Amino acid sequence: MVALSIRLSNEKWYIIDILEDAYTGARYFVRSYGEKEYVEAKNFMEVVFQCIGISST
């Protein structure tokens, strides 16, 4: 599982950046995201939830 987590974070580092930016932006700035960013981030989080055994539905 650790190897999968490392691989996932290495392959999808840009989505982690988007999520970090979204978190900070939601607290301090007005920022909007396009559909592409939304879909990529949503799919990434679904994989993360599957890896840690959390249902996303």
C-alpha positions as CSV (number, residue, x, y, z in Angstrom):
1,M,0.0,0.0,0.0
2,V,2.9,2.4,0.7
3,A,4.4,1.7,-2.7
4,L,1.0,2.5,-4.3
5,S,0.7,5.7,-2.3
6,I,4.2,6.9,-3.4
7,R,3.5,5.9,-7.0
8,L,0.2,7.7,-7.0
9,S,1.7,10.9,-5.5
10,N,4.6,10.8,-7.9
11,E,2.3,10.4,-10.9
12,K,-0.4,12.8,-9.8
13,W,1.6,15.5,-8.1
14,Y,-0.2,18.2,-10.1
15,I,-3.6,17.2,-8.7
16,I,-2.2,17.4,-5.2
17,D,-1.0,20.9,-6.0
18,I,-4.5,21.8,-7.3
19,L,-6.1,20.4,-4.1
20,E,-3.7,22.3,-1.9
21,D,-4.4,25.5,-3.9
22,A,-8.1,24.9,-3.7
23,Y,-8.0,24.4,0.1
24,T,-5.9,27.6,0.6
25,G,-7.9,29.5,-1.9
26,A,-11.2,28.5,-0.4
27,R,-10.1,29.9,3.0
28,Y,-8.4,33.1,1.9
29,F,-9.1,34.0,-1.8
30,V,-11.7,33.8,-4.5
31,R,-10.6,31.2,-7.0
32,S,-12.5,29.3,-9.6
33,Y,-11.5,26.0,-11.3
34,G,-12.4,24.6,-14.6
35,E,-14.2,21.3,-15.3
36,K,-10.9,19.6,-16.2
37,E,-9.4,20.4,-12.8
38,Y,-12.6,19.3,-11.0
39,V,-12.7,15.9,-12.9
40,E,-9.0,15.2,-12.4
41,A,-9.2,16.0,-8.7
42,K,-12.4,14.1,-8.1
43,N,-11.0,11.0,-9.8
44,F,-7.7,11.3,-7.9
45,M,-9.6,11.5,-4.6
46,E,-11.7,8.5,-5.4
47,V,-8.5,6.4,-6.0
48,V,-7.1,7.7,-2.7
49,F,-10.3,6.8,-0.9
50,Q,-10.2,3.3,-2.4
51,C,-6.6,2.9,-1.2
52,I,-7.5,3.7,2.3
53,G,-10.7,1.8,2.3
54,I,-13.2,4.7,2.4
55,S,-16.3,4.7,0.1
56,S,-16.7,7.9,-1.9
57,T,-20.3,7.4,-2.6
